[in-house]
């Protein structure tokens, strides 16, 4: 084990890059140590601790003791080389963003001790700007044609409103979200579970390169980190924290997308769920959210936009439906029109008995309906005027 | 206008039958008058009022004055003949049920001044027994194959639990609900908007006759009353009041079924909505309920049964899903298994670095995983044991 580190560990960039390698995502002990001592001094502390000296820390670790935490970080100490990782990201045109920088998305700070140490970024736009007005569209890798179609509609609708679509770059719903966003030149943000030295999954690497070329691709782990299952779960908390709202488009009963939704709810961000056929297992997770959580049922882009934009700035349009025959009538007029036979005519007394209203009311209603061109009378009675329907 | 009525109007059956003819459904003034004076004396009062004498009533009508109400009831006074209507229902094997009778469904009383005057019934079973454990399955006439399939599944599931399926006898979802219930000999209850002298719509008359033959068909209006549009809306409040819970299976953005749901909610009965494809206009009303009301998302019979049966008596089965690879592991074990390469083997130190855990924890986790048959070791390293998946 090294006595000293082969880089300027008091440089904040290098120190945080180092911590993003030493500690797994969402390591609260590492976060607390760094928050208490600073990232560089925390590395000093770790070197001392590693030699059996445990300098006093003015804080307790969230779980267990510092000794366990040190034992967890130490195995990665020997190969630590953040300059190399910064070189890798720079060669790919990327950068390392630290908390407090203007490019740092403020939403991440709401994660508290679960906030990432730093953000590795490859992108044409900075994550803070992208995240400012954004919605996460997430869902199953095993998506259906229905789910992909809805995702496409929603993503295009977000682009139309200049709302960034955040997703995880996976196959299925994630890919459909990114693809649709790019197709209409909307703002896109992809959050990776592994290092940005290569985009995972392989089949989406070109898609993700395009996201980087116009929006941004980010990760909290340094280049060279493999995307492991547990890191996908940690990654989901970043999606939830980056986006102003999270919408699950399609998800099976047990789907990682539900963890993103749960995290968003924990952060008091709006969560939307897109319903689907109850006969589709691919929508079971969405229905579960609707049943068991405060998730809001969303069915189109306007309803999704309502989640992220203050009410009033985005008024959803009422779906266009054919007006009902009785729609613009008051209850008594409706009842009188209703009381006229579908064909043929009825004398006044019959209309009165059939409507169950007094004569004065029936006469007034018939007068209104006649003026409106809905009924007509001849010598002996009243009849409906056939309305030509669109 | 008659000075006196051509029947024994102090007979409670005849008097209430007469009121069910004189006043339209949900006429609160009629209800208040009958509640205040009794049904027979209220007829006496109406005769007097009709001659310009307005005997004092110890109550105010809910809206307007008594004069307007009298003018509304009077046109039907001349032809009043409840004995004939009782004969009609008797010839069809039916009966008239009054509030307070053992066959009277208690749920109707919760309608207060909107309760029906009486219930015209044709059926093999009494409405009170049928309604005691019941759910309304309602929806659009313009149903889709999807909606009908789900309705069929839900109705059969209710029959299986001896829960009565209540519906309105209309085409579409209503008919599918009745048909499925009858097909498995479940308890069925149909609530009509018109008189029971003929079943409406015509195309469902055979179906409704079968409902009557094993369950019951009911209406609050006497034989000879046409099913008018406004009476369908009034009828919906009876469905909501009769059933312990209301489920909308499929409904357009503006659908009468939504009024049933609204009434059920007003009565503090559980309301369920079945989601469907967001691309289907036939589900837009269900999604509207999920968005805008407290309706509960229901996707199968178990979830519907939960609405009407106390929690604990009907435990929904968790959908059967394939167990995930990491499901039965604790977080550290999962992380260690995750850290092993998909193919090939890894030496202990590599597993430690990859997992981001201390050596003691990794050793313990590998030990557990080895005992569980999930990993194996040879001289140089550790490898996963391929799990054969079902």
Interface residues (C-beta under 8 A of the other chain):
Chain A: X23 X24 X27 X68 X70 X71 X72 X74 X75 X76 X79 X146 X149 X150 X226 X228 X229 X230 X252 X253 X254 X274 X275 X276 X277 X278 X279 X281 X283 X284 X286 X287 X290 X291 X296 X297 X298 X299 X300 X303 X319 X321 X324 X325 X326 X331 X334 X335 X338 X339 X349 X352 X353 X354 X356 X357 X358 X359 X360 X361
Chain B: X23 X24 X27 X68 X70 X71 X72 X74 X75 X76 X79 X146 X149 X150 X226 X228 X229 X230 X252 X253 X254 X274 X275 X276 X277 X278 X279 X281 X283 X284 X286 X287 X290 X291 X296 X297 X298 X299 X300 X303 X319 X321 X324 X325 X326 X331 X334 X335 X338 X339 X349 X352 X353 X354 X356 X357 X358 X359 X360 X361
